[in-house]
Amino acid sequence: MDERVDPKVRSEDLTSVVRPEPKAGAGWVGRVLFLLVLAGAAGGGWYWWTHRTPQNAPARSAARYGAANAPQPVGAATIDKGDIRIYVNALGTVSSLDTVTVQTQISGQLQEIGFKEGQIIHKGDFLAQIDPRPYLAALEQAQGTLARDQGLLAQAQANLKRYQTLSRQDSISQQQVDDQKFLVQQDTGIVQTDQGLVDTAKLNLAYCRIVSPIDGRAGLRLVDQGNYVQAASTTGLVVITQTKPISVLFAVPEDALPDIVRRLRAGATLPVDAYDRSNARLLESGTLAALDAQISTTTGTLNLRAIFANADDVLYPNQFVNARLLVNTMADTIRVPVPAVQRGEPGTFVYLIGADGTVSVRPVKVGPIDGNYQAVLSGLAVGDQVVTDGTDRLKDGAKVIVPPPASAASPPPGGAPQGPRPRPTRPQ
């Protein structure tokens, strides 16, 4: 059956029936294509901008290359000879050579104190007085007993002489003579005992006056005047400490012992310096006096004692100090400033400056350090110039320049320095 178009149907209606409807995603695809084109254009512009070659680019590259290879300013020093002192450093404690706690040897009331706290005291100076009256009475009693017994002894000795005379005349028996001899011996013993009591009473009386047994400095008073002191007390009256001279005890490693002993056996006097706790200020200088008899198995160190005159009382007992023992001195040896010594892959080395201003790595063998210098055992000679500052910017073969030292009094630019300008005066 044929389908025919109704002539009444208009062409516009037929066209709308035949044309297909647009798809819903067609607008989204167009926008994506537009964005892709825009991104490509931007990338091309960036590539052209970064790869363009301006006219002054070669000049800038040459300047940058020249700055990287320009001589580096560095600090330098010339190798010379000098003395290198070998020290052993240790932590020390100030110790008094003689410390006495003054105690009473008798009991009694403390009547008088004859010292001031912190006073410098000499041997034999008066310190304190204990009430002597009980001991004076005891002395008089002992002396009376001694006098009585001495009379009895004299009487017995006189009788013995008479008995011996009568015995020769055969007027008395021998037994009476022997008894009298024994009586004389007994009285002699009694007199000796009485004499001991008298001496004891005199000694106790002397103990009532207490004097200093040593030279030193008196500490704080431990007992006040008026108190009853006893011989059995362990407190004491005052502590006297010798401060002139004074010693410092310090321990050194056992590895340093052979060099110390070798120097002492050679008759050398080893100086010892005592510094404060910050190791910045020298307090006193002394000498090594004695070594301990054995090494500590716990620490592997040996205790040493140094003696100091301490004329200015800068060292105080139980004070902590830093002790520096001078073991030996390397005289007239090649030395290098400590900042010049570097450590790296070749070992210990320095940067040696050549005559053309080129540095080279020079391995060296160094020794002990003394202050700002270190001994050089091999690798350098007197007159060599080494870099001391700026080594972090160098490598083998780099060019360097040593700036001349700044003048202490360089004139300002524009001529000689001028004095202050005169102040203008106000017209009258």
C-alpha positions as CSV (number, residue, x, y, z in Angstrom):
1,M,0.0,0.0,0.0
2,D,1.5,3.3,-1.1
3,E,1.8,6.1,1.3
4,R,1.2,9.4,-0.2
5,V,1.7,12.9,1.1
6,D,-1.2,15.0,1.6
7,P,-0.9,18.0,-0.5
8,K,-2.4,20.0,2.2
9,V,0.6,19.5,4.4
10,R,3.0,22.5,4.2
11,S,6.6,22.3,3.3
12,E,7.7,23.8,6.6
13,D,6.0,21.1,8.4
14,L,7.6,18.5,6.2
15,T,11.0,19.9,6.8
16,S,10.5,19.9,10.6
17,V,9.5,16.3,10.4
18,V,12.5,15.1,8.2
19,R,15.4,17.2,10.1
20,P,16.9,15.1,13.0
21,E,17.0,16.6,16.5
22,P,20.5,17.7,17.8
23,K,22.1,15.5,20.5
24,A,22.2,16.7,24.1
25,G,26.1,16.4,24.5
26,A,27.1,18.4,21.4
27,G,27.6,21.7,23.4
28,W,29.9,20.1,26.0
29,V,32.2,18.6,23.3
30,G,32.7,22.1,21.8
31,R,33.7,23.7,25.0
32,V,36.3,21.0,25.6
33,L,37.8,21.5,22.2
34,F,38.0,25.2,22.8
35,L,39.8,24.8,26.1
36,L,42.3,22.4,24.4
37,V,43.1,24.9,21.7
38,L,43.6,27.7,24.3
39,A,46.0,25.5,26.4
40,G,48.0,24.7,23.3
41,A,48.4,28.3,22.5
42,A,49.5,29.2,26.0
43,G,52.1,26.3,26.0
44,G,53.5,27.5,22.7
45,G,53.9,31.0,24.0
46,W,55.7,29.9,27.1
47,Y,58.1,27.7,25.0
48,W,58.9,30.6,22.8
49,W,59.5,33.0,25.7
50,T,61.8,30.6,27.6
51,H,63.9,29.6,24.5
52,R,64.3,33.0,23.0
53,T,67.9,34.3,22.8
54,P,68.2,37.9,23.8
55,Q,71.1,40.0,22.6
56,N,72.8,40.3,26.0
57,A,72.6,36.6,27.0
58,P,76.2,35.7,26.1
59,A,77.5,38.6,28.1
60,R,75.6,37.5,31.2
61,S,76.8,33.9,30.8
62,A,80.4,35.0,30.6
63,A,80.1,37.2,33.6
64,R,78.6,34.3,35.6
65,Y,81.4,32.0,34.5
66,G,84.0,34.6,35.4
67,A,82.6,35.1,38.9
68,A,82.7,31.4,39.7
69,N,86.4,31.2,38.7
70,A,87.5,34.5,40.2
71,P,90.3,34.3,42.9
72,Q,88.8,33.8,46.4
73,P,89.9,36.2,49.1
74,V,91.3,34.2,52.0
75,G,93.3,34.7,55.2
76,A,96.8,33.3,55.2
77,A,99.8,32.8,57.5
78,T,103.5,32.1,57.0
79,I,105.0,29.0,58.6
80,D,107.6,29.8,61.2
81,K,109.4,28.1,64.2
82,G,108.6,28.5,67.9
83,D,108.2,26.7,71.2
84,I,105.3,24.2,71.6
85,R,104.6,23.4,75.2
86,I,103.1,20.0,76.0
87,Y,100.5,20.2,78.8
88,V,98.4,17.7,80.7
89,N,95.1,19.2,81.8
90,A,93.1,17.9,84.7
91,L,90.4,19.0,87.2
92,G,91.9,19.6,90.6
93,T,90.9,20.3,94.2
94,V,92.6,22.7,96.5
95,S,93.8,20.9,99.6
96,S,95.4,22.3,102.8
97,L,98.7,20.8,103.8
98,D,97.7,21.0,107.5
99,T,94.2,21.2,109.0
100,V,93.6,21.1,112.8
101,T,90.4,21.0,114.8
102,V,91.4,22.6,118.1
103,Q,89.8,20.7,121.0
104,T,90.1,21.0,124.7
105,Q,92.0,18.3,126.5
106,I,90.3,19.1,129.8
107,S,86.8,19.8,131.0
108,G,85.8,23.2,132.3
109,Q,84.1,26.5,131.7
110,L,85.3,28.5,128.7
111,Q,86.3,31.8,130.2
112,E,87.8,33.7,127.3
113,I,88.2,33.5,123.5
114,G,91.4,35.1,122.1
115,F,90.9,35.0,118.3
116,K,88.6,36.5,115.6
117,E,86.9,34.4,113.0
118,G,89.0,34.4,109.8
119,Q,92.1,35.7,111.5
120,I,95.5,34.7,110.4
121,I,97.1,32.8,113.3
122,H,100.6,31.8,114.0
123,K,101.9,28.8,116.0
124,G,101.7,29.5,119.8
125,D,99.1,32.3,119.5
126,F,96.5,32.4,122.3
127,L,93.1,30.9,121.4
128,A,91.0,30.3,124.5
129,Q,91.2,30.1,128.3
130,I,89.4,27.5,130.5
131,D,88.8,28.1,134.2
132,P,92.0,27.0,135.9
133,R,90.9,27.1,139.5
134,P,89.9,23.5,139.9
135,Y,93.2,22.4,138.4
136,L,95.2,24.8,140.5
137,A,93.7,23.3,143.6
138,A,94.4,19.8,142.4
139,L,98.1,20.8,141.9
140,E,98.4,22.2,145.4
141,Q,96.9,19.0,146.8
142,A,99.3,16.8,144.8
143,Q,102.3,18.9,145.9
144,G,101.3,18.6,149.6
145,T,101.0,14.8,149.3
146,L,104.4,14.7,147.6
147,A,106.0,16.8,150.4
148,R,104.6,14.5,153.1
149,D,105.8,11.3,151.3
150,Q,109.2,12.8,150.7
151,G,109.6,13.3,154.5
152,L,108.6,9.7,155.1
153,L,111.1,8.6,152.6
154,A,113.9,10.7,154.2
155,Q,113.0,9.3,157.6
156,A,113.2,5.7,156.3
157,Q,116.5,6.3,154.6
158,A,118.0,7.8,157.9
159,N,116.8,4.7,159.9
160,L,118.3,2.4,157.3
161,K,121.7,4.0,157.8
162,R,121.5,3.6,161.6
163,Y,120.4,0.0,161.2
164,Q,123.3,-0.8,158.9
165,T,125.7,0.7,161.5
166,L,124.2,-1.3,164.4
167,S,124.3,-4.4,162.2
168,R,128.0,-4.0,161.7
169,Q,128.3,-3.8,165.5
170,D,126.2,-6.9,165.8
171,S,123.7,-5.0,167.9
172,I,120.5,-5.8,165.8
173,S,119.4,-8.7,163.7
174,Q,119.9,-8.8,160.0
175,Q,116.1,-9.1,159.6
176,Q,115.5,-5.6,160.9
177,V,118.0,-4.2,158.4
178,D,116.3,-6.0,155.5
179,D,112.9,-4.8,156.6
180,Q,114.1,-1.2,156.7
181,K,115.5,-1.6,153.1
182,F,112.1,-2.7,151.9
183,L,110.4,0.2,153.7
184,V,112.8,2.7,151.9
185,Q,111.8,1.1,148.6
186,Q,108.1,1.5,149.3
187,D,108.5,5.1,150.3
188,T,110.5,5.8,147.1
189,G,107.7,4.4,145.0
190,I,105.1,6.5,146.8
191,V,107.2,9.6,146.2
192,Q,107.5,8.8,142.5
193,T,103.7,8.4,142.3
194,D,103.2,11.7,144.0
195,Q,105.5,13.3,141.6
196,G,103.5,12.0,138.7
197,L,100.3,13.4,140.2
198,V,102.0,16.8,140.5
199,D,103.2,16.7,136.9
200,T,99.7,15.7,135.8
201,A,98.2,18.6,137.7
202,K,100.7,21.0,136.2
203,L,99.9,19.7,132.7
204,N,96.1,20.1,133.2
205,L,96.8,23.6,134.4
206,A,98.7,24.3,131.2
207,Y,95.9,22.8,129.2
208,C,93.6,25.5,130.6
209,R,95.4,28.0,128.2
210,I,94.8,26.8,124.6
211,V,97.2,28.0,122.0
212,S,97.5,27.4,118.2
213,P,99.5,24.3,117.2
214,I,100.1,25.6,113.6
215,D,100.2,28.6,111.3
216,G,97.0,29.1,109.4
217,R,93.6,30.8,109.2
218,A,91.0,30.5,111.9
219,G,87.6,29.4,110.8
220,L,84.2,30.2,112.4
221,R,83.9,29.9,116.2
222,L,82.3,26.5,117.1
223,V,81.8,27.2,120.9
224,D,80.8,30.5,122.5
225,Q,82.4,32.0,125.6
226,G,80.8,30.8,128.9
227,N,80.0,27.3,127.8
228,Y,81.2,24.2,129.6
229,V,83.5,22.2,127.4
230,Q,84.5,18.6,127.8
231,A,87.5,16.7,126.7
232,A,85.2,13.9,125.3
233,S,83.5,16.3,122.9
234,T,84.3,16.0,119.2
235,T,83.0,19.4,118.1
236,G,86.1,21.4,119.0
237,L,86.5,25.1,119.5
238,V,87.7,26.2,116.0
239,V,89.2,24.7,112.9
240,I,92.6,26.2,111.8
241,T,93.6,25.6,108.2
242,Q,97.1,26.2,106.7
243,T,96.8,28.3,103.5
244,K,100.4,29.3,102.9
245,P,101.6,27.2,101.2
246,I,98.7,25.2,99.9
247,S,98.4,22.2,97.5
248,V,96.2,21.1,94.6
249,L,95.3,17.5,94.1
250,F,94.6,16.4,90.6
251,A,94.5,13.1,88.6
252,V,96.3,12.5,85.3
253,P,95.7,9.6,82.9
254,E,98.1,6.7,83.2
255,D,99.2,7.1,79.6
256,A,100.8,10.4,80.6
257,L,102.7,8.9,83.5
258,P,105.9,7.7,81.6
259,D,106.7,11.2,80.3
260,I,106.1,12.7,83.8
261,V,108.3,10.1,85.5
262,R,111.0,10.5,82.9
263,R,111.2,14.2,83.4
264,L,111.2,13.9,87.2
265,R,114.0,11.4,87.1
266,A,116.0,13.8,85.0
267,G,115.8,16.3,87.8
268,A,113.4,18.7,86.0
269,T,110.9,20.9,88.0
270,L,107.5,20.6,86.4
271,P,105.4,23.8,86.6
272,V,101.7,23.6,87.3
273,D,99.2,26.4,86.7
274,A,95.9,26.6,88.5
275,Y,93.0,28.2,86.5
276,D,89.5,29.1,87.7
277,R,86.5,26.9,86.9
278,S,85.9,28.6,83.5
279,N,89.6,27.9,82.6
280,A,90.0,31.5,81.6
281,R,91.8,33.2,84.5
282,L,95.2,32.1,85.9
283,L,95.0,32.0,89.7
284,E,98.4,30.8,90.8
285,S,101.5,29.0,89.5
286,G,103.3,26.3,91.4
287,T,105.3,23.1,91.0
288,L,104.7,19.4,91.0
289,A,105.6,18.0,94.5
290,A,104.5,14.4,94.8
291,L,103.0,11.4,93.0
292,D,100.7,8.8,94.5
293,A,102.0,5.3,95.1
294,Q,99.4,3.5,92.9
295,I,97.1,4.0,89.9
296,S,93.3,3.8,90.5
297,T,91.9,0.7,89.0
298,T,88.5,2.3,88.7
299,T,89.5,5.4,86.7
300,G,92.9,4.5,85.3
301,T,94.4,7.7,86.7
302,L,97.2,8.7,89.1
303,N,96.8,11.3,91.8
304,L,99.4,14.1,91.9
305,R,100.0,17.0,94.3
306,A,101.3,20.4,93.4
307,I,102.4,23.1,95.8
308,F,101.5,26.8,95.5
309,A,102.8,29.7,97.6
310,N,99.4,31.3,97.6
311,A,100.7,34.6,98.7
312,D,97.5,36.5,97.7
313,D,95.1,33.9,99.1
314,V,93.6,33.2,95.7
315,L,93.4,29.5,96.4
316,Y,91.0,28.3,99.1
317,P,90.7,24.8,100.6
318,N,88.2,22.5,98.7
319,Q,88.1,24.9,95.8
320,F,87.7,23.4,92.3
321,V,90.4,24.5,89.8
322,N,91.7,23.5,86.4
323,A,95.3,22.3,86.7
324,R,97.7,22.5,83.8
325,L,100.9,20.5,84.2
326,L,103.7,21.4,81.8
327,V,105.3,18.1,81.0
328,N,107.8,19.1,78.2
329,T,108.6,21.9,75.7
330,M,109.3,21.3,72.0
331,A,111.8,24.1,71.4
332,D,112.3,25.7,68.0
333,T,109.9,23.5,66.2
334,I,107.9,24.1,63.0
335,R,104.3,25.2,63.9
336,V,101.1,26.1,62.1
337,P,98.1,28.0,63.2
338,V,95.3,25.7,64.4
339,P,92.6,27.0,61.9
340,A,94.8,26.1,59.0
341,V,94.7,22.4,59.8
342,Q,91.9,20.5,58.0
343,R,90.7,16.9,58.2
344,G,89.1,15.1,55.3
345,E,89.6,12.3,52.8
346,P,93.4,12.7,52.5
347,G,93.7,12.8,56.3
348,T,95.2,15.8,58.0
349,F,96.1,18.5,55.4
350,V,96.5,22.2,54.8
351,Y,95.8,24.4,51.7
352,L,99.3,25.5,50.6
353,I,99.4,28.7,48.6
354,G,101.7,28.6,45.6
355,A,103.7,31.5,44.1
356,D,101.0,32.0,41.4
357,G,98.1,32.2,43.9
358,T,97.0,28.6,43.4
359,V,96.3,26.4,46.4
360,S,97.1,22.8,46.6
361,V,96.2,20.2,49.2
362,R,99.3,19.4,51.3
363,P,99.0,16.4,53.7
364,V,100.8,17.1,57.0
365,K,101.6,15.2,60.2
366,V,100.8,17.3,63.2
367,G,101.7,17.1,66.9
368,P,100.6,18.7,70.2
369,I,98.6,21.9,70.3
370,D,99.8,24.9,72.3
371,G,97.3,27.8,72.3
372,N,96.7,29.0,68.7
373,Y,99.6,26.9,67.3
374,Q,100.1,23.2,66.5
375,A,103.4,21.4,66.0
376,V,104.1,20.2,62.5
377,L,106.1,16.9,62.4
378,S,106.3,16.7,58.6
379,G,104.8,18.2,55.4
380,L,105.7,21.9,55.8
381,A,108.8,24.0,55.9
382,V,109.6,27.5,57.2
383,G,108.4,30.1,54.8
384,D,105.4,28.2,53.4
385,Q,102.2,30.1,53.2
386,V,98.9,28.3,54.2
387,V,95.3,29.3,54.2
388,T,93.9,30.0,57.7
389,D,90.5,31.5,56.8
390,G,88.0,30.7,54.0
391,T,89.0,27.1,53.5
392,D,85.3,26.1,53.1
393,R,85.3,27.8,49.7
394,L,88.4,26.1,48.3
395,K,89.4,23.0,46.5
396,D,92.6,21.7,45.1
397,G,93.8,24.0,42.3
398,A,91.6,27.0,43.2
399,K,92.9,30.5,42.8
400,V,93.1,32.7,45.9
401,I,94.1,36.2,46.8
402,V,95.4,37.4,50.2
403,P,94.1,40.9,50.9
404,P,96.7,43.2,52.5
405,P,96.3,43.9,56.2
406,A,94.1,47.0,56.8
407,S,96.1,50.0,57.8
408,A,95.5,51.1,61.3
409,A,95.5,54.8,60.4
410,S,94.4,55.1,56.7
411,P,93.5,58.7,55.8
412,P,89.9,59.3,54.7
413,P,89.1,59.7,51.0
414,G,89.6,63.2,49.7
415,G,92.9,64.1,51.3
416,A,94.3,64.4,54.8
417,P,91.9,64.2,57.8
418,Q,90.6,67.5,58.8
419,G,89.8,68.8,62.3
420,P,86.4,69.8,63.5
421,R,84.9,72.7,61.8
422,P,84.6,75.9,64.0
423,R,81.1,76.6,65.2
424,P,79.6,79.7,63.6
425,T,79.2,82.6,65.9
426,R,76.0,84.5,66.2
427,P,76.3,88.1,65.2
428,Q,76.0,90.5,68.1
